[in-house]
Amino acid sequence: MTANLWIILFGALATYLTRVGGHIVLSQFSRIHPRVQAGLEAVPAAVLTTLVAPAAMMGGPAEWAALVVAALAGTRMPMFVAFVAGAITLAAMRSLVG
């Protein structure tokens, strides 16, 4: 096997173990403290921010337009629809603007 395949396999295993491990640890508690619950609920937004921030800071007009469209769509529509709207905008703007 190539090195890339090993990296993918071990990355998948590590991802699986961390997800399952979190469920196993949290299932041992009958009640979760509100601060822990708030922290866990903030994780998706934090991950999304780490993915979007570099594009916002180093992107051009196509990336900025996609971020604006996705943000506006996110205020009125489900998250998946906002994501698709941003992705379509990004693809269209990159083909038009370059």
C-alpha positions as CSV (number, residue, x, y, z in Angstrom):
1,M,0.0,0.0,0.0
2,T,1.1,3.5,-0.6
3,A,1.8,6.0,2.1
4,N,-1.3,8.1,1.1
5,L,-3.6,5.1,1.7
6,W,-2.1,4.5,5.1
7,I,-2.6,8.1,6.0
8,I,-6.2,7.9,4.9
9,L,-6.8,4.7,6.8
10,F,-5.2,5.9,10.1
11,G,-7.0,9.3,9.8
12,A,-10.3,7.5,9.4
13,L,-9.6,5.3,12.3
14,A,-8.6,8.2,14.5
15,T,-11.7,10.1,13.5
16,Y,-13.9,7.1,14.3
17,L,-12.3,6.4,17.7
18,T,-12.6,10.1,18.8
19,R,-16.3,10.2,17.8
20,V,-17.1,6.8,19.5
21,G,-14.9,7.7,22.5
22,G,-16.9,10.9,23.0
23,H,-20.2,9.0,23.0
24,I,-18.8,6.4,25.4
25,V,-17.5,9.0,27.9
26,L,-20.7,11.0,27.8
27,S,-22.9,7.9,28.1
28,Q,-21.3,7.3,31.6
29,F,-23.0,10.4,33.0
30,S,-26.7,10.6,33.9
31,R,-26.7,14.4,33.6
32,I,-24.4,16.7,31.7
33,H,-23.4,20.0,33.3
34,P,-24.9,23.0,31.5
35,R,-21.4,24.5,30.8
36,V,-20.3,21.2,29.2
37,Q,-23.5,21.1,27.2
38,A,-22.9,24.7,26.0
39,G,-19.3,23.9,25.1
40,L,-20.4,20.9,23.1
41,E,-23.0,22.9,21.3
42,A,-20.4,25.5,20.3
43,V,-18.1,22.9,18.5
44,P,-19.8,23.0,15.1
45,A,-19.7,26.8,14.9
46,A,-16.0,26.7,15.9
47,V,-15.1,24.1,13.3
48,L,-17.0,26.0,10.6
49,T,-15.2,29.2,11.6
50,T,-11.8,27.5,11.2
51,L,-12.8,26.5,7.7
52,V,-14.3,29.8,6.6
53,A,-11.9,32.3,8.1
54,P,-8.9,31.5,5.8
55,A,-11.1,31.9,2.7
56,A,-12.5,35.2,4.1
57,M,-9.1,36.6,4.9
58,M,-7.2,35.5,1.8
59,G,-10.0,35.1,-0.7
60,G,-11.0,37.4,-3.5
61,P,-14.3,38.6,-4.8
62,A,-15.6,35.1,-5.6
63,E,-15.0,33.9,-2.1
64,W,-16.4,37.0,-0.5
65,A,-19.6,36.8,-2.7
66,A,-20.0,33.1,-1.7
67,L,-19.7,34.0,2.0
68,V,-22.2,36.8,1.8
69,V,-24.7,34.6,-0.1
70,A,-24.2,31.7,2.3
71,A,-24.6,34.0,5.3
72,L,-27.8,35.6,4.0
73,A,-29.2,32.2,3.0
74,G,-28.3,30.9,6.5
75,T,-30.5,33.5,8.1
76,R,-33.7,32.2,6.4
77,M,-33.0,28.7,5.2
78,P,-31.6,25.4,6.6
79,M,-27.8,25.0,6.9
80,F,-27.6,22.6,3.9
81,V,-29.4,25.1,1.6
82,A,-27.1,27.9,2.7
83,F,-24.1,25.7,2.0
84,V,-25.3,24.7,-1.5
85,A,-26.1,28.4,-2.3
86,G,-22.6,29.4,-1.2
87,A,-21.0,26.6,-3.2
88,I,-23.0,27.4,-6.3
89,T,-22.1,31.1,-5.9
90,L,-18.5,30.3,-5.5
91,A,-18.4,28.1,-8.6
92,A,-20.3,30.7,-10.7
93,M,-18.1,33.6,-9.6
94,R,-14.9,31.7,-10.1
95,S,-16.0,30.9,-13.7
96,L,-17.0,34.5,-14.4
97,V,-14.4,36.4,-12.4
98,G,-11.5,34.0,-12.4
